[in-house]
């Protein structure tokens, strides 16, 4: 009991001696590359923005893809006048062409300590983030990695992979708090959030914040096998990975059932919140390999190239 | 609050392991979880405030501690709001051997224990003093010992005293009593009227009349490898009896003889056994089996070797040899228990005159208390002695001349020139050498007698320079001084006693329970003599039973604890 504070109203003790050590695990880059081969990120059929690229954008541009015809208005570029139509109809008709952009993809990775309760969970989350980046690149998109943990980090381009490999999921702040320290999320992009979403904050406001101004949002929930089905036993001194709070529990069948019930309710709340902000909710368990996940739970994210 | 049995508070020691177990239980194996908030049980009581929640978590420990405390208070016989019993009870117990007599499955000693317990309850005593009567009364428990501890000490009491006067025990008990007017209680099995009870003594007999056959005396003599055992058997019944006397030397039944006796009569039996081992004499079992079971060790060797050293003149040698030939059990040779030599030699008896000779006619001035001069009549004898100095304490002297002396080292100096004396032709001469031989025998380390009756003093000889002790039948050891011949007061209990020197057995003694007064159980029987009561003592009597409310509290606490624990697990 030394070094611990008094229990709060729910019997939880503050661990003044610091948070428990995490078990971060490196991602399997080869597995990521195998899973990304021949696949590209599936972009939603909604307007999106980005730098000039190969993907049709919501904006009118100068690509070769015909989007529509309309009557000429003063000020229109005369180069877009369809002279064949003028000859047929005798009216000034201009071709409206769709702009082609390189779509913006933001991968928000939860780097709080709860993502590293097991090496498997930490590795799978990083592999997943890297996989989305690879899919984005295969699809001609421009991926940006945002690490929500510690001081927050935003990486784009070639430095993304080294940054992801070096990232440590040791943030002592919950995901919602770490998110506030990140640089502002950019609008009109595809946003993929990789987290366990095991935060005590109400899911509604946090989901709205994660999906705000995004062309589309995908919430990928990565849970450890012990998160989903914790082992029982005589008792355990449960320590929160992030806050270091301690709670001693007799892990009998009743306690385990109550936990599963609360977890199911929590996930259901997040699913509802995701649905309200038009985000896709993809739950998965880290015990499966990335290849298995890519073929099952994450198949919606990728499409063949 | 007062405690009838304060030792019961030792049950509070059980708190230590319970508290330790509680904290050990709290030290669960650590496990890091992603979301601790999912493990918290919403508890409506927690919303009322942290103190209530804390109490809920500690409730199990508190209830278990309450149960232990209540149990300890019950065991300690705690009484609240009640005057604590403070009476002091003094009981004199008859320590005689006959208290062992068993009738109807219980001995008189057992009935005395029950009676003491009953007296404690009746008088509401908080302190108890138990005095055992005997040749030398002793305090069995006390003074003023807690009742529980005194009764516990009484459980180990084994009466083993011979017939004795109980007056010294009453005197000791009176000194230990709280006040002069406090009544004393005396528990005995003796016949009524055998003991004169002081006015303040309340006497009660716990004895029972019973027939008994016992050994009255036992003697063993060992000569030339033959043990001659003589026993006398007494019939303490109202009818003629024929009993089988069984003598066993450890190799099976050596001898079994029927002995017929009339009522109240006795018969002697003498048997010779070719053995040098212990002989056990037994009678058929009866109410007091102790007086029908004797172990007779071999008698001490009576032989004595005497050596006459070189340097003694021919006349002296002849006179000494002639005198010793008349002493029973003495042989000439080595190793010697007694050595005779001229003055200046290493002998223990130095015979000869030094210096100018002078003759004296007896009687002489003698130290008659010295056993060496027992029956030594020197009237009319001519004793020629030298004028030289004679060391040691004078035993015989004529004027300023010392005729015989004894040094501090036990050396006897005989200042005697036998060529000019006629002492050697007088009766005193062999008597003197007989005394010298007897002293040499008794100076040997060990017990001069290896068979003593209960209540007899015991003689023992120890030597300086060694650590001596006497080990009783139950293993307890008494230290002895190494100062030569000792006379010890009667040893109890009966049985085999061992003399140890530096932890090694030197000799063995048998104290046999032979006492006709203790063996006669025909006159025993219950009787009681009341004494004037002191009102102050009676007012402290308490018959209130223990407070069983503490047991109810303990059980209730355990039940609630069980219910709490079961609910939490559910």
Interface residues (C-beta under 8 A of the other chain):
Chain A: X1 X6 X7 X8 X9 X10 X11 X12 X20 X22 X114 X115 X117 X196 X198 X199 X200 X223 X224 X226 X227 X230 X233 X234 X235 X236 X237 X238 X239 X240 X241 X243 X245 X247 X248 X249 X250 X252 X254 X255 X258 X259 X262 X263 X266
Chain B: X23 X25 X26 X27 X28 X29 X30 X31 X32 X33 X34 X35 X36 X37 X38 X39 X40 X41 X43 X46 X47 X49 X50 X53 X54 X57 X568 X569 X570
